[in-house]
Amino acid sequence: MEILTEGVMPAIPEPVDAECSPANIGLSVDVGTTTVAVSAWSIGMRKQLATVAQKNVQIKYGYDVIRRISFAARPPVTGSAETVESGPSALHYSIITQLEKMFGQVLLAASTRLPRGMNPVVSSIVITGNTTMLSFVCAVPVSGLAAAPFTPASLFDFTATWGEVRSGTACVHSENLDKPTTEMLKIFNASVINSETPVYFPPCIGAFIGADTVCAMLSAGFPVPGALSDLLPWESPLTAPRLLADVGTNSEIALYIPDSKDYAGRILCTSAAAGPAFEAANISCGMSAVEGAIDRVAYEDGKLICRVIGGGNAKGICGSGLVSAIATLYENKFLDKSGVMIKKYAMLGDGSRCIEFTPAVYISQQDVRNLQLAKSAVRTGLQYMLEKTPSLPVFCIAGAFGTKLPLKSAIKIGLLPEELEKRTVHLGNAALAGATALLFSPILRKKCTELAKKSYQVNLAAVPEFQMKFLNSIDF
């Protein structure tokens, strides 16, 4: 699976420690709802040595955070030949076991990049992610995230040892867990990480605005709002607003409004529950952006022309390909403004309509609807932020989907406002890049704390007329 691991690193104020051994390693980790990425860096050389990335194994408990929060309420299942562990234990130990394996893989790869005779020794770890994912990593209860007023048990911003994290005792909010399975204990006993290794968890802002967004703010160059005297020595004041969006299953959006003579600067944050359509997870022929996936669709000489990753036969369609396909279909009147298929469609076995791209790949009428709902959620969030900004912002788009998103197609279907096209900057995996910077900089850790404290979270569902704006954004 292709997972984006490269991102724009923020400036690091501290000088490089010339006396630090090249084998002194820091690990930055981005635990996403869908994917997990681990990057190994030489602290002394301030150089990336290796990166590994995988699907989050927790997907088997639910594709999105809502389903996993629901699974976390499951008690231990007994009465059969084998006792099945409770929801909290299953979610915690599954991600910890995955991280243990990934740490081993990334350190093995990193060792080949070190001077001969040197073995990597991990001295620090930074783990970022959304509030729910960090709760699972630290065995923090998520029951408060299941219903309004959506109160997280912890907003993190603390350091624990790897041994405490692994055992589910990282903080005072951690809950009691079942014992690890025999297989897990074998993995833990063979760990490549010393149990005393410090692990830093950056701060979250709220229930659905997590540490990954705060780390992305670092990557996007957000200053801490306030008087100009609060700027750090290497920072310059921002005169134009800055809008950040990490578009995915749960799309986080943040807006920095600079200081003016009338009011102090501020940061507004919100999240848009787009669902898995952008990951192509609830799409008939959806797949990840790997070899065999259609990632672009054009219409030439009366035919739909598909570009396939790797150049071979199409096996499915990825998220960016879905956006490109639907934009092409709408532009060439295969779909009407409401998204209904009106030209050259076939019928599926259940009587619903579909349009074929190849004998193996098609999109259904329901696929179009799923994308419309996802794009409407994101567009409504972006539009809300644009209404709050005093001038047109610089638009920073982060994440794997956003980086590969065809902008003109996204504008054509109404996912992104047209006025942002020429003001867009791609940040890549901004969450992982921000987390990496925290390996090197205590000053940036303090900045993260201040960014989180001075960010105001907006619940879009509570905004008057939100529902009407959402419905009005569904059509193309």
Legacy VTK file of the C-alpha trace (Angstrom):
# vtk DataFile Version 3.0
C-alpha trace
ASCII
DATASET POLYDATA
POINTS 476 float
0.000 0.000 0.000
1.320 3.454 -0.886
1.206 5.687 2.188
2.499 9.250 2.094
5.376 9.717 4.543
7.118 12.836 3.206
6.064 16.258 4.428
7.230 19.852 4.855
9.404 20.152 7.974
9.045 23.303 10.060
12.131 25.332 10.969
13.932 23.906 14.018
15.349 26.690 16.241
17.917 24.645 18.173
21.363 24.068 16.629
22.493 20.563 15.712
24.274 18.776 18.562
27.635 18.074 16.933
28.689 15.725 19.771
25.655 13.459 19.450
26.356 10.003 18.015
24.897 9.268 14.555
23.463 6.073 16.064
21.325 8.073 18.503
17.899 7.523 16.925
14.551 9.250 17.307
11.322 7.699 16.034
8.421 9.836 14.831
5.075 8.082 14.512
1.786 9.090 12.904
-1.019 6.773 14.014
-3.790 7.520 11.544
-7.257 6.023 11.464
-6.425 4.257 8.194
-2.612 4.170 8.083
0.378 4.139 10.416
3.782 5.603 9.503
7.049 5.348 11.459
10.161 7.326 10.554
13.666 6.828 12.028
15.945 9.865 12.292
19.552 10.247 13.377
19.427 12.889 16.124
23.111 13.763 15.676
23.014 14.079 11.885
19.401 15.350 11.845
18.877 13.038 8.914
16.080 10.645 7.984
17.378 7.082 7.834
14.300 4.985 7.080
10.508 4.983 7.008
7.933 2.207 7.104
4.192 2.532 6.609
1.262 0.132 6.859
-2.493 -0.007 7.113
-3.703 0.413 10.682
-4.533 -3.117 11.888
-7.441 -1.700 13.912
-9.410 -1.458 10.658
-10.693 -4.952 11.473
-12.539 -3.404 14.441
-14.117 -0.641 12.332
-13.023 1.480 9.404
-13.691 4.836 11.085
-13.319 6.217 14.605
-17.057 6.011 15.322
-17.139 2.245 14.779
-13.992 1.747 16.844
-15.357 3.844 19.691
-18.416 1.622 19.611
-16.219 -1.494 19.612
-14.350 -0.137 22.643
-17.532 -0.604 24.692
-17.389 -4.384 24.177
-16.906 -6.373 27.413
-14.849 -9.582 27.539
-16.659 -12.435 25.774
-16.614 -15.607 27.888
-18.393 -18.954 27.946
-16.602 -20.446 24.959
-13.427 -22.482 24.679
-11.418 -19.249 24.684
-12.024 -15.954 26.415
-12.084 -13.080 23.931
-10.462 -9.908 25.182
-12.497 -6.770 25.832
-12.783 -3.935 23.313
-10.319 -1.578 25.056
-7.692 -4.316 25.368
-8.111 -5.460 21.759
-7.746 -1.907 20.429
-4.757 -1.075 22.656
-2.735 -4.240 22.216
-3.377 -4.464 18.473
-1.841 -1.046 17.795
1.005 -1.562 20.289
1.866 -4.912 18.725
1.843 -3.310 15.280
4.130 -0.504 16.481
6.549 -3.013 18.029
6.839 -4.821 14.691
7.188 -1.584 12.731
9.879 -0.297 15.110
11.881 -3.440 14.425
11.465 -3.038 10.668
12.423 0.634 10.561
15.474 0.162 12.800
16.687 -2.740 10.677
16.444 -0.506 7.604
18.068 2.416 9.466
21.044 0.304 10.541
22.113 -0.050 6.903
22.434 3.752 6.648
24.699 4.167 9.672
28.525 4.122 9.648
29.966 0.613 9.745
29.978 -0.925 13.209
27.262 1.334 14.637
23.943 -0.058 15.869
20.892 2.202 16.257
19.827 3.069 19.794
16.446 4.739 20.229
16.624 7.668 22.658
13.209 9.264 22.064
9.847 8.676 20.402
7.106 11.125 19.383
3.662 9.692 18.608
0.993 11.853 17.013
-2.514 11.069 15.837
-6.097 12.112 16.337
-7.607 12.094 19.828
-9.232 8.686 19.431
-6.120 6.980 18.056
-3.908 8.356 20.838
-6.511 7.211 23.361
-6.203 3.655 22.031
-2.389 3.839 22.133
-2.446 4.985 25.771
-5.427 2.816 26.848
-7.423 5.948 27.689
-11.231 5.443 27.817
-13.104 6.729 24.774
-16.630 6.547 26.213
-16.699 10.354 26.430
-16.222 10.530 22.650
-19.287 8.416 21.930
-21.953 11.094 22.511
-22.414 14.815 23.088
-20.828 16.855 24.586
-17.908 14.698 23.298
-15.484 15.101 26.188
-12.113 13.352 25.827
-10.645 11.767 28.941
-7.229 13.229 28.055
-5.857 15.891 25.733
-2.358 14.365 26.104
0.683 16.712 25.962
2.715 14.481 28.260
5.735 12.169 28.243
5.678 8.546 29.392
8.094 5.643 29.051
7.629 3.042 26.328
7.115 0.429 29.013
4.231 2.439 30.478
2.706 3.009 27.048
2.973 -0.654 26.143
1.399 -1.859 29.403
-1.470 0.641 29.203
-0.348 2.742 32.189
0.909 5.830 30.345
-1.186 8.329 32.296
-3.596 8.656 35.203
-6.538 8.285 32.803
-5.436 4.873 31.480
-7.937 2.092 32.213
-7.355 -1.439 33.432
-6.773 -3.914 30.610
-6.833 -7.665 30.163
-3.483 -9.437 30.155
-1.672 -9.541 26.803
-1.870 -12.803 24.883
1.077 -15.221 24.859
1.942 -14.151 21.310
1.986 -10.478 22.319
4.198 -11.194 25.320
6.730 -12.856 23.038
6.788 -9.760 20.832
7.128 -7.448 23.849
9.951 -9.531 25.333
11.855 -9.252 22.054
11.275 -5.484 21.788
13.984 -3.382 20.149
12.914 -0.427 22.319
14.187 -0.041 25.876
11.222 0.127 28.246
12.599 3.387 29.753
12.671 5.215 26.398
10.660 8.469 26.697
7.596 8.812 24.470
6.088 12.264 23.913
2.447 12.711 22.935
1.705 16.208 21.521
-1.443 18.007 22.704
-4.904 17.576 21.222
-7.356 20.460 20.923
-10.602 18.575 21.429
-12.531 15.397 20.804
-12.130 15.484 17.022
-9.207 17.890 16.582
-6.173 15.893 17.560
-2.411 16.129 17.953
-2.014 15.376 14.244
-3.674 18.713 13.468
-1.420 20.550 15.938
1.654 18.940 14.329
0.309 19.921 10.885
-0.013 23.507 12.149
3.724 23.420 12.902
4.408 22.193 9.374
2.137 24.902 7.920
3.983 27.623 9.827
1.139 28.706 12.114
2.443 31.164 14.718
0.958 31.274 18.202
-1.794 33.930 18.125
-1.175 37.051 20.174
1.021 40.126 20.280
3.973 40.378 17.917
6.260 40.088 20.941
5.077 36.480 21.287
6.712 35.505 17.989
9.678 33.199 18.322
13.034 34.675 17.204
13.112 32.915 13.818
9.452 33.618 12.975
8.053 36.428 10.865
4.553 37.803 11.402
1.934 36.445 9.007
0.034 39.205 7.265
-2.318 36.918 5.331
-4.650 34.300 6.828
-3.609 30.658 6.514
-6.102 27.837 5.987
-5.055 24.240 6.643
-7.016 21.140 5.644
-6.116 17.470 6.062
-8.745 15.843 3.878
-9.580 12.238 4.666
-12.017 10.035 6.577
-12.195 12.684 9.300
-11.140 15.945 7.674
-9.592 18.486 10.037
-9.633 22.158 9.065
-7.783 24.995 10.833
-7.700 28.726 10.086
-5.080 31.150 11.376
-6.326 34.752 11.415
-3.437 37.213 11.868
-3.322 40.111 14.299
-4.833 43.405 13.221
-5.228 46.813 14.822
-8.784 45.871 15.803
-8.328 42.383 17.270
-5.740 39.827 18.272
-5.025 36.897 16.004
-6.737 33.572 16.603
-6.986 30.010 15.354
-10.311 28.379 14.521
-10.526 24.607 14.109
-13.227 22.210 13.042
-13.627 18.696 11.697
-15.794 17.398 8.901
-16.873 13.762 9.082
-16.393 12.977 5.404
-16.499 9.202 5.818
-14.318 6.729 3.904
-15.187 7.755 0.313
-11.924 9.686 -0.139
-10.076 6.510 0.851
-12.274 4.651 -1.709
-13.310 2.294 1.095
-17.075 2.389 0.547
-16.759 2.502 -3.255
-17.787 -0.524 -5.363
-14.378 -0.969 -7.021
-12.427 1.156 -4.553
-8.823 0.396 -3.659
-5.706 2.104 -2.322
-3.479 4.200 -4.575
-1.232 1.277 -5.535
-0.392 -0.531 -8.761
-3.561 -1.314 -10.691
-5.591 1.616 -9.379
-7.152 4.147 -11.747
-5.971 7.576 -10.567
-7.080 9.791 -13.481
-9.953 9.676 -15.988
-10.313 11.766 -19.171
-12.841 11.827 -22.029
-11.341 11.857 -25.525
-12.910 11.123 -28.923
-16.073 9.824 -27.325
-14.226 7.409 -25.000
-13.395 7.361 -21.295
-9.585 7.102 -20.991
-8.163 5.826 -17.695
-4.656 6.285 -16.322
-3.629 3.286 -14.232
-0.880 3.359 -11.596
1.884 1.073 -12.860
0.529 1.099 -16.416
-1.043 -2.383 -16.328
-4.658 -3.513 -16.273
-7.037 -1.637 -13.996
-8.011 -3.499 -10.829
-10.001 -0.712 -9.148
-10.138 3.020 -8.526
-8.514 5.056 -5.732
-9.817 8.208 -4.030
-8.107 10.740 -6.287
-9.186 8.675 -9.309
-12.776 8.772 -8.077
-12.709 12.574 -7.894
-11.165 12.764 -11.376
-13.696 10.267 -12.778
-16.771 11.985 -11.402
-15.524 15.423 -12.484
-14.996 14.071 -16.026
-18.405 12.396 -16.067
-20.126 15.581 -14.893
-18.221 17.817 -17.308
-19.183 15.577 -20.240
-22.823 15.239 -19.163
-22.784 11.598 -18.075
-24.143 12.970 -14.774
-26.581 15.805 -14.200
-26.076 18.509 -11.583
-27.693 16.369 -8.892
-25.353 13.459 -9.641
-27.862 11.217 -11.424
-26.432 9.100 -14.258
-28.123 10.182 -17.488
-25.858 8.885 -20.311
-24.157 5.619 -21.287
-24.949 3.860 -18.050
-25.443 0.129 -17.512
-27.559 -1.707 -14.952
-26.314 -3.732 -12.019
-28.041 -6.869 -10.784
-30.047 -4.919 -8.205
-31.410 -2.602 -10.890
-29.227 0.383 -9.997
-27.170 2.313 -12.551
-23.430 2.166 -13.116
-20.846 3.467 -15.578
-18.039 1.166 -16.708
-14.469 2.357 -17.212
-13.024 -1.080 -18.009
-14.551 -4.564 -17.930
-13.302 -4.863 -14.323
-13.944 -1.357 -12.972
-17.109 0.699 -12.691
-18.726 3.247 -10.408
-22.295 2.879 -9.264
-24.948 5.471 -8.603
-24.387 4.876 -4.880
-20.663 5.560 -5.310
-21.536 8.969 -6.716
-23.819 9.633 -3.749
-21.135 8.597 -1.261
-18.661 11.008 -2.818
-21.242 13.795 -2.859
-21.842 13.421 0.872
-18.109 13.401 1.595
-17.343 16.424 -0.563
-20.289 18.345 0.873
-18.997 17.842 4.435
-15.552 19.180 3.528
-16.868 22.023 1.354
-19.211 23.189 4.097
-16.335 23.271 6.598
-14.086 25.179 4.216
-16.862 27.615 3.357
-17.500 28.291 7.033
-13.825 29.138 7.536
-13.731 31.382 4.469
-16.642 33.344 5.896
-14.581 33.988 9.049
-11.386 35.171 7.360
-10.820 38.897 6.691
-9.114 38.174 3.344
-8.432 35.253 1.040
-6.061 32.838 2.828
-3.121 30.790 1.682
-4.539 27.256 1.489
-2.322 24.473 2.859
-3.571 21.009 2.003
-2.104 18.024 3.850
-2.362 14.249 3.797
-2.007 11.572 1.119
-5.388 12.193 -0.490
-4.973 15.964 -0.517
-1.479 15.772 -1.983
-2.637 13.667 -4.938
-5.961 15.438 -5.350
-6.472 16.854 -8.879
-7.349 20.459 -8.012
-9.313 21.299 -11.148
-11.430 18.162 -10.726
-11.989 18.942 -7.045
-13.167 22.424 -7.971
-15.348 21.088 -10.798
-17.383 18.882 -8.417
-17.520 21.533 -5.686
-15.141 19.899 -3.213
-12.850 22.946 -3.082
-13.782 26.614 -3.615
-12.502 27.935 -6.943
-10.886 30.993 -5.362
-8.368 28.755 -3.514
-6.911 27.125 -6.648
-4.026 29.541 -7.163
-3.350 29.925 -3.453
-2.851 26.227 -2.703
0.316 24.754 -1.173
0.786 20.976 -0.725
2.380 19.965 2.580
2.442 16.168 2.205
2.262 14.257 5.493
2.327 17.398 7.631
1.395 15.522 10.818
4.420 13.219 10.600
6.713 16.107 9.597
5.558 18.128 12.597
6.018 15.161 14.925
9.542 14.672 13.554
10.454 18.268 14.386
9.436 17.588 17.992
12.193 14.956 18.222
14.749 17.760 17.962
13.105 20.755 19.609
11.862 21.373 23.171
10.994 24.891 21.990
8.596 23.520 19.367
7.028 21.231 21.982
6.216 24.319 24.025
4.882 25.979 20.885
2.565 22.992 20.317
1.188 23.458 23.822
0.483 27.127 23.126
-1.053 26.452 19.713
-3.455 23.943 21.281
-4.365 26.291 24.146
-5.109 29.190 21.819
-7.108 27.237 19.240
-10.879 27.508 19.358
-12.819 24.406 18.301
-16.028 24.951 16.320
-18.744 22.293 16.294
-20.178 22.693 12.804
-23.296 20.720 13.694
-24.178 23.426 16.224
-23.734 26.276 13.737
-27.067 27.796 12.607
-27.920 26.908 9.005
-25.139 24.280 8.856
-27.574 21.577 7.773
-28.980 23.787 5.028
-25.479 24.681 3.777
-24.501 21.009 3.815
-27.533 20.047 1.728
-26.936 22.917 -0.684
-23.362 21.696 -1.257
-24.320 18.148 -2.289
-25.089 19.006 -5.914
-22.256 19.641 -8.367
LINES 1 477
476 0 1 2 3 4 5 6 7 8 9 10 11 12 13 14 15 16 17 18 19 20 21 22 23 24 25 26 27 28 29 30 31 32 33 34 35 36 37 38 39 40 41 42 43 44 45 46 47 48 49 50 51 52 53 54 55 56 57 58 59 60 61 62 63 64 65 66 67 68 69 70 71 72 73 74 75 76 77 78 79 80 81 82 83 84 85 86 87 88 89 90 91 92 93 94 95 96 97 98 99 100 101 102 103 104 105 106 107 108 109 110 111 112 113 114 115 116 117 118 119 120 121 122 123 124 125 126 127 128 129 130 131 132 133 134 135 136 137 138 139 140 141 142 143 144 145 146 147 148 149 150 151 152 153 154 155 156 157 158 159 160 161 162 163 164 165 166 167 168 169 170 171 172 173 174 175 176 177 178 179 180 181 182 183 184 185 186 187 188 189 190 191 192 193 194 195 196 197 198 199 200 201 202 203 204 205 206 207 208 209 210 211 212 213 214 215 216 217 218 219 220 221 222 223 224 225 226 227 228 229 230 231 232 233 234 235 236 237 238 239 240 241 242 243 244 245 246 247 248 249 250 251 252 253 254 255 256 257 258 259 260 261 262 263 264 265 266 267 268 269 270 271 272 273 274 275 276 277 278 279 280 281 282 283 284 285 286 287 288 289 290 291 292 293 294 295 296 297 298 299 300 301 302 303 304 305 306 307 308 309 310 311 312 313 314 315 316 317 318 319 320 321 322 323 324 325 326 327 328 329 330 331 332 333 334 335 336 337 338 339 340 341 342 343 344 345 346 347 348 349 350 351 352 353 354 355 356 357 358 359 360 361 362 363 364 365 366 367 368 369 370 371 372 373 374 375 376 377 378 379 380 381 382 383 384 385 386 387 388 389 390 391 392 393 394 395 396 397 398 399 400 401 402 403 404 405 406 407 408 409 410 411 412 413 414 415 416 417 418 419 420 421 422 423 424 425 426 427 428 429 430 431 432 433 434 435 436 437 438 439 440 441 442 443 444 445 446 447 448 449 450 451 452 453 454 455 456 457 458 459 460 461 462 463 464 465 466 467 468 469 470 471 472 473 474 475
